[in-house]
Amino acid sequence: MKIEPASSIDGAIAVPGVKGISQRAVLVGAIADNELVLHFQPIVNAESGLVDCFEALVRWDRPGFGLLPPDEFLPVAESSDLICQLDTWVLRESVAQLSRWNRLRGDDATMSTRDSLRRSDHQVRASLG
């Protein structure tokens, strides 16, 4: 199968493999179908050499295309209010993972995420508890 690289369409980044249908609709489906995944990068304290926290990095595990980096799908989300739904998913999943790790490890690790600047215009409607 040939994988087409992302390309610019009317100034927006195209989602690989999406032609003739709404890129936003495909991304909505990806969120609903749990195609998004988080990778957790440890942030290490340079002085102590210990992990201070983890950064949550979102990727899209698009069937038939593999892992897509954020620059191939975030512009689509950022061009609409879908970014708020994606940010909420990232926060919910990050908090759930952090809670599991803290229970298993018996400590209070912390997590960092990079939310959209547009989040300040929207209320998070997800329970993070």
VOROVEX-637078 format. One record per residue: residue in three letters; x, y, z of N, C-alpha, C in turn. Coordinates in Angstrom, 1 decimal. Layout:
% VOROVEX-637078
  aa   n_px   n_py   n_pz  ca_px  ca_py  ca_pz   c_px   c_py   c_pz
 ALA      X      Y      Z      X      Y      Z      X      Y      Z
...
END
This chain:
% VOROVEX-637078
  aa   n_px   n_py   n_pz  ca_px  ca_py  ca_pz   c_px   c_py   c_pz
 MET    0.8   -1.2    0.0    0.0    0.0    0.0    0.9    1.2    0.0
 LYS    0.6    2.2   -0.9    1.3    3.4   -0.9    0.8    4.4    0.1
 ILE    1.6    4.9    0.9    1.2    5.9    1.9    1.5    7.3    1.3
 GLU    0.5    8.1    1.2    0.6    9.4    0.7    1.1   10.4    1.8
 PRO    2.0   11.2    1.6    2.4   12.2    2.6    1.4   13.3    2.7
 ALA    1.4   13.9    3.9    0.4   15.0    4.1    0.8   16.1    3.1
 SER   -0.3   16.8    2.6   -0.1   17.8    1.6   -1.0   19.0    2.0
 SER   -0.6   20.1    1.5   -1.4   21.3    1.8   -2.6   21.4    0.9
 ILE   -3.8   21.7    1.5   -5.0   21.9    0.7   -5.6   23.2    1.2
 ASP   -5.7   24.2    0.4   -6.3   25.5    0.8   -5.7   26.0    2.1
 GLY   -4.4   25.8    2.2   -3.7   26.4    3.4   -3.8   25.5    4.6
 ALA   -4.5   24.4    4.6   -4.6   23.5    5.8   -3.8   22.3    5.5
 ILE   -3.4   21.6    6.5   -2.6   20.3    6.4   -3.7   19.3    6.1
 ALA   -3.4   18.4    5.1   -4.3   17.3    4.8   -4.0   16.1    5.6
 VAL   -5.1   15.4    6.0   -4.9   14.2    6.7   -4.6   13.1    5.7
 PRO   -3.5   12.3    5.9   -3.1   11.3    4.9   -4.2   10.3    4.6
 GLY   -4.5   10.1    3.4   -5.5    9.1    3.0   -6.9    9.6    2.9
 VAL   -7.1   10.9    3.2   -8.4   11.5    3.2   -8.6   12.4    2.0
 LYS   -9.5   11.9    1.1   -9.8   12.7   -0.1  -11.3   12.7   -0.3
 GLY  -11.8   13.9   -0.6  -13.2   14.0   -1.0  -14.2   13.9    0.2
 ILE  -13.7   13.7    1.4  -14.6   13.8    2.6  -14.0   14.7    3.6
 SER  -14.8   15.0    4.6  -14.4   16.0    5.6  -13.2   15.4    6.4
 GLN  -12.1   16.1    6.4  -11.0   15.7    7.3  -11.4   15.8    8.7
 ARG  -12.2   16.8    9.1  -12.7   16.9   10.5  -13.5   15.7   10.9
 ALA  -14.4   15.2   10.0  -15.3   14.0   10.2  -14.4   12.8   10.5
 VAL  -13.3   12.7    9.7  -12.4   11.5    9.9  -11.8   11.6   11.3
 LEU  -11.3   12.8   11.7  -10.7   12.9   13.0  -11.7   12.7   14.1
 VAL  -12.9   13.2   13.9  -14.0   12.9   14.9  -14.1   11.4   15.1
 GLY  -14.2   10.7   14.0  -14.2    9.2   14.1  -13.0    8.6   14.8
 ALA  -11.9    9.2   14.5  -10.6    8.6   15.2  -10.7    8.8   16.7
 ILE  -11.2    9.9   17.2  -11.4   10.1   18.6  -12.4    9.1   19.1
 ALA  -13.6    9.0   18.5  -14.6    8.1   18.9  -14.2    6.6   18.9
 ASP  -13.4    6.3   17.9  -13.0    4.9   17.7  -11.7    4.5   18.5
 ASN  -11.2    5.4   19.4  -10.0    5.2   20.2   -8.8    5.0   19.3
 GLU   -8.6    5.7   18.2   -7.5    5.6   17.4   -6.3    6.5   17.9
 LEU   -6.6    7.4   18.8   -5.6    8.2   19.4   -4.8    7.5   20.5
 VAL   -3.6    7.7   20.6   -2.8    7.1   21.6   -1.9    8.1   22.2
 LEU   -1.5    7.9   23.5   -0.6    8.8   24.2    0.8    8.1   24.3
 HIS    1.8    8.8   24.1    3.2    8.3   24.4    3.6    9.2   25.6
 PHE    4.3    8.6   26.5    4.7    9.4   27.7    6.2    9.5   27.7
 GLN    6.7   10.7   27.6    8.1   11.0   27.6    8.5   11.5   29.0
 PRO    9.5   10.8   29.6   10.0   11.3   30.9   10.8   12.6   30.8
 ILE   10.5   13.4   31.8   11.3   14.7   31.9   12.2   14.5   33.1
 VAL   13.5   14.4   32.8   14.5   14.1   33.8   15.2   15.3   34.4
 ASN   15.3   15.4   35.7   16.0   16.5   36.4   17.5   16.3   36.1
 ALA   18.1   17.4   35.5   19.5   17.3   35.1   20.5   17.2   36.3
 GLU   20.1   17.7   37.4   21.0   17.6   38.6   20.9   16.3   39.3
 SER   19.7   15.8   39.5   19.5   14.5   40.2   19.6   13.3   39.3
 GLY   19.2   13.5   38.1   19.1   12.3   37.2   17.8   11.5   37.3
 LEU   16.9   12.0   38.2   15.7   11.4   38.4   14.6   12.0   37.6
 VAL   13.5   11.1   37.3   12.4   11.6   36.5   11.6   12.6   37.4
 ASP   11.4   13.8   36.9   10.6   14.8   37.6    9.1   14.6   37.3
 CYS    8.8   14.4   36.0    7.4   14.2   35.5    7.5   13.6   34.2
 PHE    6.3   13.4   33.6    6.1   12.8   32.3    5.4   13.8   31.4
 GLU    5.7   13.9   30.1    5.0   14.7   29.2    4.1   13.7   28.3
 ALA    2.8   14.0   28.2    1.9   13.2   27.4    2.0   13.8   26.0
 LEU    2.2   12.9   25.0    2.3   13.3   23.6    1.3   12.5   22.8
 VAL    0.4   13.1   22.1   -0.7   12.5   21.4   -0.2   12.1   20.0
 ARG   -0.6   10.9   19.6   -0.4   10.4   18.2   -1.7    9.8   17.7
 TRP   -1.8    9.7   16.4   -3.0    9.1   15.8   -2.5    7.8   15.2
 ASP   -3.0    6.6   15.7   -2.7    5.3   15.1   -3.7    5.0   14.0
 ARG   -3.5    5.6   12.9   -4.5    5.6   11.8   -4.4    4.2   11.1
 PRO   -5.5    3.4   11.1   -5.4    2.1   10.4   -5.0    2.3    8.9
 GLY   -4.0    1.5    8.6   -3.5    1.5    7.2   -2.4    2.5    7.0
 PHE   -2.1    3.4    8.0   -1.1    4.4    7.8   -0.1    4.4    9.0
 GLY   -0.4    3.8   10.1    0.5    3.7   11.2    0.3    5.0   12.0
 LEU    1.4    5.3   12.9    1.3    6.4   13.8    1.5    7.7   13.0
 LEU    0.6    8.6   13.1    0.7    9.9   12.5    1.2   10.9   13.6
 PRO    2.2   11.7   13.3    2.7   12.7   14.2    1.6   13.9   14.3
 PRO    1.7   14.6   15.4    0.6   15.7   15.6    0.6   16.7   14.5
 ASP    1.7   17.0   13.8    1.6   18.0   12.7    0.8   17.6   11.5
 GLU    0.4   16.3   11.5   -0.4   15.8   10.4   -1.9   15.7   10.7
 PHE   -2.3   16.0   12.0   -3.7   16.1   12.3   -4.1   17.2   13.2
 LEU   -3.2   17.7   14.0   -3.6   18.8   14.9   -4.1   20.1   14.1
 PRO   -3.5   20.5   13.0   -4.0   21.6   12.3   -5.5   21.5   11.9
 VAL   -5.9   20.3   11.6   -7.3   20.0   11.3   -8.2   20.3   12.5
 ALA   -7.7   19.8   13.7   -8.5   20.0   14.9   -8.5   21.5   15.3
 GLU   -7.3   22.1   15.1   -7.2   23.5   15.6   -8.0   24.5   14.7
 SER   -8.3   24.0   13.5   -9.1   24.9   12.6  -10.6   24.9   13.0
 SER  -11.0   24.1   14.0  -12.4   24.0   14.4  -12.4   23.9   16.0
 ASP  -13.6   23.8   16.5  -13.7   23.5   17.9  -13.4   22.1   18.3
 LEU  -13.0   21.3   17.3  -12.6   19.9   17.6  -11.4   19.8   18.5
 ILE  -10.6   20.9   18.5   -9.4   20.9   19.3   -9.7   20.8   20.8
 CYS  -10.9   21.3   21.2  -11.3   21.3   22.6  -11.6   19.8   23.0
 GLN  -12.3   19.1   22.0  -12.6   17.7   22.3  -11.3   16.9   22.4
 LEU  -10.4   17.1   21.5   -9.1   16.4   21.5   -8.3   16.7   22.8
 ASP   -8.3   18.0   23.2   -7.6   18.4   24.4   -8.2   17.7   25.6
 THR   -9.5   17.6   25.7  -10.2   17.0   26.8   -9.9   15.5   26.8
 TRP   -9.8   14.8   25.6   -9.5   13.4   25.6   -8.0   13.2   26.1
 VAL   -7.1   14.1   25.7   -5.7   14.0   26.2   -5.7   14.1   27.7
 LEU   -6.3   15.1   28.2   -6.3   15.4   29.7   -6.9   14.2   30.4
 ARG   -8.1   13.7   30.0   -8.7   12.6   30.6   -7.8   11.3   30.6
 GLU   -7.2   11.0   29.5   -6.4    9.8   29.4   -5.1   10.0   30.2
 SER   -4.5   11.2   30.2   -3.3   11.5   30.9   -3.5   11.3   32.4
 VAL   -4.6   11.9   32.9   -4.9   11.8   34.3   -5.2   10.4   34.7
 ALA   -5.9    9.6   33.9   -6.1    8.2   34.2   -4.8    7.4   34.3
 GLN   -3.9    7.6   33.4   -2.6    6.9   33.4   -1.8    7.3   34.6
 LEU   -1.8    8.6   34.8   -1.0    9.1   36.0   -1.5    8.5   37.3
 SER   -2.8    8.4   37.4   -3.4    7.8   38.6   -3.0    6.4   38.8
 ARG   -3.0    5.6   37.7   -2.6    4.2   37.7   -1.2    4.1   38.1
 TRP   -0.3    4.9   37.5    1.1    4.8   37.9    1.3    5.2   39.4
 ASN    0.7    6.2   39.8    0.8    6.6   41.2    0.4    5.6   42.2
 ARG   -0.7    4.9   41.9   -1.2    3.7   42.7   -0.1    2.6   42.7
 LEU    0.4    2.3   41.6    1.4    1.2   41.5    2.7    1.5   42.1
 ARG    3.1    2.8   41.9    4.5    3.2   42.4    4.4    3.7   43.8
 GLY    3.3    4.1   44.3    3.2    4.6   45.6    3.8    6.0   45.8
 ASP    3.8    6.8   44.7    4.4    8.1   44.8    3.4    9.1   44.1
 ASP    3.9   10.3   44.0    3.1   11.4   43.4    3.8   11.9   42.1
 ALA    3.9   11.1   41.1    4.5   11.6   39.9    3.5   12.7   39.3
 THR    4.1   13.5   38.4    3.3   14.6   37.8    3.3   14.4   36.2
 MET    2.4   15.0   35.6    2.2   14.9   34.1    2.1   16.3   33.5
 SER    2.7   16.5   32.3    2.6   17.7   31.6    1.9   17.4   30.3
 THR    1.0   18.3   29.9    0.4   18.2   28.5    0.5   19.5   27.9
 ARG    0.4   19.5   26.6    0.4   20.8   25.8   -1.0   21.0   25.2
 ASP   -1.8   21.8   25.9   -3.1   22.0   25.4   -3.2   23.2   24.4
 SER   -4.2   23.2   23.7   -4.4   24.3   22.7   -4.7   25.6   23.5
 LEU   -4.2   26.7   22.9   -4.4   28.0   23.5   -5.9   28.3   23.4
 ARG   -6.7   27.6   22.5   -8.1   27.9   22.4   -8.9   27.3   23.6
 ARG   -8.2   26.4   24.4   -8.9   25.8   25.5   -9.5   26.9   26.5
 SER   -8.8   28.0   26.6   -9.2   29.1   27.5  -10.6   29.6   27.1
 ASP  -11.0   29.4   25.9  -12.3   29.8   25.5  -13.4   28.8   25.7
 HIS  -13.0   27.7   26.2  -14.0   26.6   26.4  -13.9   25.9   27.7
 GLN  -15.0   25.5   28.3  -14.9   24.8   29.5  -14.7   23.3   29.3
 VAL  -13.9   22.7   30.2  -13.7   21.3   30.1  -14.9   20.6   30.6
 ARG  -15.5   19.7   29.9  -16.7   19.1   30.3  -16.5   17.6   30.6
 ALA  -15.3   17.3   30.8  -15.0   15.9   31.2  -14.7   15.7   32.6
 SER  -15.1   14.6   33.2  -14.7   14.4   34.6  -13.3   13.8   34.6
 LEU  -12.4   14.5   35.3  -11.1   14.0   35.4  -10.8   13.3   36.7
 GLY  -11.8   13.0   37.4  -11.6   12.3   38.7  -11.5   10.9   38.7
END
